[in-house]
Amino acid sequence: MIQDSLEEFLLEEISMNRLMIINESGIVDAELIERLWQIMISNKSPIAWRAAWTIWHFTNKRKELMRPYIDKIIKGLLQYKHDGQKREMLKVLQLFDIESLEMGKLLDICYSFLINPKESLAVRVHAMQIIFNISEIEPDLKPELKSTLLFYMPNTSPGFKGRANKLLKEMENI
């Protein structure tokens, strides 16, 4: 079914129900993830972001399928053309122990997303969370994150403010 016509599947209506059926069928393996990965990095709309969304849903409980892609995800974050690709790959990165990632490069990328008002709310919020996770390992980063969040909060969306307030409260409790 999906093995034969992956691109058609992604271009049709994709839904959680369809993904659950496939997830439970046992056909989600490293080969299928590789095929989805190749589609995702093609940057073709809408299939690239749909592949990213599918990857997330197939691997969020089986993160080891994505371990071989960690460095590729980080290197590709700035090349992804669609918010959905960035959002889903930031979510994948959050599945892994932050210390196992290339924290310096990831920090730079996530800050570029966080401070860019042209990025989608979801991308900015996931970038904010990753920066916070890194600051848990490197506490010297907390003052910069706090001042950045306070600077951007007045002129942003309720979703941004909500996540920022949550993280600011967590920083105060430490």
GUMAR-85639 format. One record per residue (C-alpha): x, y, z; chain; residue number from 1. Coordinates in nm, 4 decimals, always signed. Layout:
BEGIN
<r px="X" py="Y" pz="Z" chain="A" resi="NUM"/>
...
***
This chain:
BEGIN
<r px="+0.0000" py="+0.0000" pz="+0.0000" chain="A" resi="1"/>
<r px="+0.2172" py="+0.2880" pz="+0.1253" chain="A" resi="2"/>
<r px="+0.5432" py="+0.1243" pz="+0.0166" chain="A" resi="3"/>
<r px="+0.4334" py="+0.1368" pz="-0.3478" chain="A" resi="4"/>
<r px="+0.2925" py="+0.4863" pz="-0.3622" chain="A" resi="5"/>
<r px="+0.4415" py="+0.6953" pz="-0.0846" chain="A" resi="6"/>
<r px="+0.4227" py="+1.0236" pz="-0.2737" chain="A" resi="7"/>
<r px="+0.0600" py="+0.9608" pz="-0.3691" chain="A" resi="8"/>
<r px="-0.0179" py="+0.8818" pz="-0.0059" chain="A" resi="9"/>
<r px="+0.1393" py="+1.2105" pz="+0.1060" chain="A" resi="10"/>
<r px="-0.0435" py="+1.4106" pz="-0.1607" chain="A" resi="11"/>
<r px="-0.3791" py="+1.2603" pz="-0.0688" chain="A" resi="12"/>
<r px="-0.5568" py="+1.3663" pz="+0.2440" chain="A" resi="13"/>
<r px="-0.3332" py="+1.2649" pz="+0.5307" chain="A" resi="14"/>
<r px="-0.4905" py="+1.2160" pz="+0.8698" chain="A" resi="15"/>
<r px="-0.4083" py="+1.0809" pz="+1.2109" chain="A" resi="16"/>
<r px="-0.6390" py="+0.7854" pz="+1.1498" chain="A" resi="17"/>
<r px="-0.4493" py="+0.6833" pz="+0.8370" chain="A" resi="18"/>
<r px="-0.1155" py="+0.7245" pz="+1.0121" chain="A" resi="19"/>
<r px="-0.2310" py="+0.5180" pz="+1.3101" chain="A" resi="20"/>
<r px="-0.3360" py="+0.2348" pz="+1.0816" chain="A" resi="21"/>
<r px="+0.0031" py="+0.2387" pz="+0.9101" chain="A" resi="22"/>
<r px="+0.1884" py="+0.2730" pz="+1.2407" chain="A" resi="23"/>
<r px="+0.0081" py="-0.0321" pz="+1.3784" chain="A" resi="24"/>
<r px="+0.0651" py="-0.2355" pz="+1.0605" chain="A" resi="25"/>
<r px="+0.4332" py="-0.2859" pz="+1.1351" chain="A" resi="26"/>
<r px="+0.5619" py="-0.1439" pz="+0.8051" chain="A" resi="27"/>
<r px="+0.7240" py="+0.1613" pz="+0.9624" chain="A" resi="28"/>
<r px="+1.0927" py="+0.0835" pz="+0.9496" chain="A" resi="29"/>
<r px="+1.4259" py="+0.2492" pz="+0.8691" chain="A" resi="30"/>
<r px="+1.3663" py="+0.2082" pz="+0.4945" chain="A" resi="31"/>
<r px="+1.0312" py="+0.3878" pz="+0.5064" chain="A" resi="32"/>
<r px="+1.1790" py="+0.6670" pz="+0.7192" chain="A" resi="33"/>
<r px="+1.4617" py="+0.7064" pz="+0.4652" chain="A" resi="34"/>
<r px="+1.2111" py="+0.7367" pz="+0.1815" chain="A" resi="35"/>
<r px="+1.0145" py="+0.9961" pz="+0.3795" chain="A" resi="36"/>
<r px="+1.3384" py="+1.1778" pz="+0.4594" chain="A" resi="37"/>
<r px="+1.4302" py="+1.2018" pz="+0.0908" chain="A" resi="38"/>
<r px="+1.0889" py="+1.3471" pz="+0.0140" chain="A" resi="39"/>
<r px="+1.1148" py="+1.5899" pz="+0.3041" chain="A" resi="40"/>
<r px="+1.4529" py="+1.7281" pz="+0.2032" chain="A" resi="41"/>
<r px="+1.3297" py="+1.7796" pz="-0.1545" chain="A" resi="42"/>
<r px="+1.1650" py="+2.1029" pz="-0.0317" chain="A" resi="43"/>
<r px="+0.8755" py="+2.0484" pz="-0.2745" chain="A" resi="44"/>
<r px="+0.5452" py="+2.1878" pz="-0.1567" chain="A" resi="45"/>
<r px="+0.3241" py="+2.0484" pz="-0.0097" chain="A" resi="46"/>
<r px="+0.4823" py="+1.7046" pz="-0.0073" chain="A" resi="47"/>
<r px="+0.7970" py="+1.8048" pz="+0.1875" chain="A" resi="48"/>
<r px="+0.6153" py="+1.9338" pz="+0.4948" chain="A" resi="49"/>
<r px="+0.3715" py="+1.6433" pz="+0.4798" chain="A" resi="50"/>
<r px="+0.6645" py="+1.4014" pz="+0.4819" chain="A" resi="51"/>
<r px="+0.8086" py="+1.5864" pz="+0.7830" chain="A" resi="52"/>
<r px="+0.4736" py="+1.5633" pz="+0.9629" chain="A" resi="53"/>
<r px="+0.4536" py="+1.1938" pz="+0.8838" chain="A" resi="54"/>
<r px="+0.8099" py="+1.1350" pz="+1.0043" chain="A" resi="55"/>
<r px="+0.7268" py="+1.2974" pz="+1.3373" chain="A" resi="56"/>
<r px="+0.4162" py="+1.0869" pz="+1.3857" chain="A" resi="57"/>
<r px="+0.5898" py="+0.7652" pz="+1.2863" chain="A" resi="58"/>
<r px="+0.8926" py="+0.8225" pz="+1.5093" chain="A" resi="59"/>
<r px="+0.7834" py="+1.0176" pz="+1.8165" chain="A" resi="60"/>
<r px="+0.7550" py="+0.6917" pz="+2.0090" chain="A" resi="61"/>
<r px="+1.0403" py="+0.5244" pz="+1.8173" chain="A" resi="62"/>
<r px="+1.2996" py="+0.7975" pz="+1.8170" chain="A" resi="63"/>
<r px="+1.5845" py="+0.5595" pz="+1.7393" chain="A" resi="64"/>
<r px="+1.4638" py="+0.5532" pz="+1.3786" chain="A" resi="65"/>
<r px="+1.5667" py="+0.9205" pz="+1.3607" chain="A" resi="66"/>
<r px="+1.9030" py="+0.8961" pz="+1.5364" chain="A" resi="67"/>
<r px="+2.0957" py="+0.8591" pz="+1.2048" chain="A" resi="68"/>
<r px="+1.9421" py="+1.1882" pz="+1.0877" chain="A" resi="69"/>
<r px="+2.0241" py="+1.4098" pz="+1.3862" chain="A" resi="70"/>
<r px="+2.3249" py="+1.5856" pz="+1.2302" chain="A" resi="71"/>
<r px="+2.1438" py="+1.6132" pz="+0.8969" chain="A" resi="72"/>
<r px="+1.8439" py="+1.7732" pz="+1.0668" chain="A" resi="73"/>
<r px="+2.0577" py="+2.0338" pz="+1.2391" chain="A" resi="74"/>
<r px="+2.2522" py="+2.1089" pz="+0.9213" chain="A" resi="75"/>
<r px="+1.9319" py="+2.1333" pz="+0.7182" chain="A" resi="76"/>
<r px="+1.7185" py="+2.3476" pz="+0.9475" chain="A" resi="77"/>
<r px="+1.8166" py="+2.6688" pz="+0.7722" chain="A" resi="78"/>
<r px="+1.7567" py="+2.5193" pz="+0.4257" chain="A" resi="79"/>
<r px="+1.4049" py="+2.3919" pz="+0.4841" chain="A" resi="80"/>
<r px="+1.1655" py="+2.6089" pz="+0.2866" chain="A" resi="81"/>
<r px="+0.8450" py="+2.5255" pz="+0.4704" chain="A" resi="82"/>
<r px="+0.7520" py="+2.5998" pz="+0.8287" chain="A" resi="83"/>
<r px="+0.6157" py="+2.2475" pz="+0.8630" chain="A" resi="84"/>
<r px="+0.9574" py="+2.0989" pz="+0.7915" chain="A" resi="85"/>
<r px="+1.1264" py="+2.3202" pz="+1.0498" chain="A" resi="86"/>
<r px="+0.8546" py="+2.2674" pz="+1.3102" chain="A" resi="87"/>
<r px="+0.8485" py="+1.8890" pz="+1.2798" chain="A" resi="88"/>
<r px="+1.2266" py="+1.8533" pz="+1.2771" chain="A" resi="89"/>
<r px="+1.2588" py="+2.0780" pz="+1.5844" chain="A" resi="90"/>
<r px="+1.0086" py="+1.8461" pz="+1.7512" chain="A" resi="91"/>
<r px="+1.2166" py="+1.5436" pz="+1.6500" chain="A" resi="92"/>
<r px="+1.5288" py="+1.7028" pz="+1.8000" chain="A" resi="93"/>
<r px="+1.3446" py="+1.7500" pz="+2.1291" chain="A" resi="94"/>
<r px="+1.3028" py="+1.3731" pz="+2.1549" chain="A" resi="95"/>
<r px="+1.6751" py="+1.3360" pz="+2.2161" chain="A" resi="96"/>
<r px="+1.8931" py="+1.4202" pz="+2.5136" chain="A" resi="97"/>
<r px="+2.0046" py="+1.7757" pz="+2.4433" chain="A" resi="98"/>
<r px="+2.3625" py="+1.6915" pz="+2.5441" chain="A" resi="99"/>
<r px="+2.3814" py="+1.4385" pz="+2.2604" chain="A" resi="100"/>
<r px="+2.3160" py="+1.7134" pz="+2.0043" chain="A" resi="101"/>
<r px="+2.5506" py="+1.9712" pz="+1.8586" chain="A" resi="102"/>
<r px="+2.4376" py="+2.2324" pz="+2.1112" chain="A" resi="103"/>
<r px="+2.6394" py="+2.5305" pz="+1.9855" chain="A" resi="104"/>
<r px="+2.5172" py="+2.5103" pz="+1.6287" chain="A" resi="105"/>
<r px="+2.1636" py="+2.4276" pz="+1.7380" chain="A" resi="106"/>
<r px="+2.1630" py="+2.7232" pz="+1.9778" chain="A" resi="107"/>
<r px="+2.2626" py="+2.9629" pz="+1.6975" chain="A" resi="108"/>
<r px="+1.9956" py="+2.8268" pz="+1.4636" chain="A" resi="109"/>
<r px="+1.7245" py="+2.8339" pz="+1.7268" chain="A" resi="110"/>
<r px="+1.8078" py="+3.1916" pz="+1.8239" chain="A" resi="111"/>
<r px="+1.7844" py="+3.2930" pz="+1.4575" chain="A" resi="112"/>
<r px="+1.4349" py="+3.1379" pz="+1.4462" chain="A" resi="113"/>
<r px="+1.3300" py="+3.2846" pz="+1.7810" chain="A" resi="114"/>
<r px="+1.4155" py="+3.6451" pz="+1.6985" chain="A" resi="115"/>
<r px="+1.2808" py="+3.6354" pz="+1.3422" chain="A" resi="116"/>
<r px="+0.9233" py="+3.7684" pz="+1.3458" chain="A" resi="117"/>
<r px="+0.8729" py="+3.6235" pz="+0.9958" chain="A" resi="118"/>
<r px="+0.9075" py="+3.2693" pz="+1.1304" chain="A" resi="119"/>
<r px="+0.5840" py="+3.0954" pz="+1.2211" chain="A" resi="120"/>
<r px="+0.4707" py="+3.0854" pz="+1.5818" chain="A" resi="121"/>
<r px="+0.5227" py="+2.7083" pz="+1.5993" chain="A" resi="122"/>
<r px="+0.8814" py="+2.7315" pz="+1.4747" chain="A" resi="123"/>
<r px="+0.9601" py="+3.0121" pz="+1.7184" chain="A" resi="124"/>
<r px="+0.8029" py="+2.8305" pz="+2.0127" chain="A" resi="125"/>
<r px="+0.9879" py="+2.5042" pz="+1.9454" chain="A" resi="126"/>
<r px="+1.3126" py="+2.6974" pz="+1.8985" chain="A" resi="127"/>
<r px="+1.2454" py="+2.8734" pz="+2.2296" chain="A" resi="128"/>
<r px="+1.1990" py="+2.5384" pz="+2.4016" chain="A" resi="129"/>
<r px="+1.5234" py="+2.3998" pz="+2.2607" chain="A" resi="130"/>
<r px="+1.7131" py="+2.7095" pz="+2.3768" chain="A" resi="131"/>
<r px="+1.5625" py="+2.6623" pz="+2.7215" chain="A" resi="132"/>
<r px="+1.6624" py="+2.2935" pz="+2.7200" chain="A" resi="133"/>
<r px="+2.0192" py="+2.3902" pz="+2.6312" chain="A" resi="134"/>
<r px="+2.0179" py="+2.6516" pz="+2.9083" chain="A" resi="135"/>
<r px="+1.9325" py="+2.3759" pz="+3.1545" chain="A" resi="136"/>
<r px="+2.2721" py="+2.2245" pz="+3.0701" chain="A" resi="137"/>
<r px="+2.4481" py="+2.5608" pz="+3.0306" chain="A" resi="138"/>
<r px="+2.2908" py="+2.7869" pz="+3.2991" chain="A" resi="139"/>
<r px="+2.5002" py="+3.0859" pz="+3.1913" chain="A" resi="140"/>
<r px="+2.2649" py="+3.1113" pz="+2.8905" chain="A" resi="141"/>
<r px="+1.9556" py="+3.1748" pz="+3.1039" chain="A" resi="142"/>
<r px="+2.0008" py="+3.5540" pz="+3.1455" chain="A" resi="143"/>
<r px="+2.0311" py="+3.5986" pz="+2.7675" chain="A" resi="144"/>
<r px="+1.7246" py="+3.3831" pz="+2.7045" chain="A" resi="145"/>
<r px="+1.5283" py="+3.5695" pz="+2.9694" chain="A" resi="146"/>
<r px="+1.6174" py="+3.9115" pz="+2.8261" chain="A" resi="147"/>
<r px="+1.5395" py="+3.7929" pz="+2.4716" chain="A" resi="148"/>
<r px="+1.1968" py="+3.6637" pz="+2.5728" chain="A" resi="149"/>
<r px="+1.1159" py="+3.9818" pz="+2.7663" chain="A" resi="150"/>
<r px="+1.2252" py="+4.1946" pz="+2.4702" chain="A" resi="151"/>
<r px="+1.0081" py="+4.0113" pz="+2.2141" chain="A" resi="152"/>
<r px="+0.7003" py="+3.9432" pz="+2.4294" chain="A" resi="153"/>
<r px="+0.5249" py="+4.2833" pz="+2.4090" chain="A" resi="154"/>
<r px="+0.4907" py="+4.2746" pz="+2.0298" chain="A" resi="155"/>
<r px="+0.4076" py="+3.9127" pz="+1.9649" chain="A" resi="156"/>
<r px="+0.1227" py="+3.6631" pz="+1.9659" chain="A" resi="157"/>
<r px="-0.0558" py="+3.5153" pz="+2.2671" chain="A" resi="158"/>
<r px="+0.0973" py="+3.1750" pz="+2.1834" chain="A" resi="159"/>
<r px="+0.4489" py="+3.3163" pz="+2.1985" chain="A" resi="160"/>
<r px="+0.3694" py="+3.4996" pz="+2.5226" chain="A" resi="161"/>
<r px="+0.2215" py="+3.1869" pz="+2.6756" chain="A" resi="162"/>
<r px="+0.5260" py="+2.9701" pz="+2.6120" chain="A" resi="163"/>
<r px="+0.7632" py="+3.2514" pz="+2.7060" chain="A" resi="164"/>
<r px="+0.5811" py="+3.3089" pz="+3.0360" chain="A" resi="165"/>
<r px="+0.5922" py="+2.9370" pz="+3.1115" chain="A" resi="166"/>
<r px="+0.9671" py="+2.9227" pz="+3.0511" chain="A" resi="167"/>
<r px="+1.0299" py="+3.2462" pz="+3.2432" chain="A" resi="168"/>
<r px="+0.8407" py="+3.1013" pz="+3.5381" chain="A" resi="169"/>
<r px="+1.0490" py="+2.7831" pz="+3.5194" chain="A" resi="170"/>
<r px="+1.3672" py="+2.9942" pz="+3.5175" chain="A" resi="171"/>
<r px="+1.2488" py="+3.1843" pz="+3.8263" chain="A" resi="172"/>
<r px="+1.1799" py="+2.8587" pz="+4.0118" chain="A" resi="173"/>
<r px="+1.5345" py="+2.7355" pz="+3.9665" chain="A" resi="174"/>
***
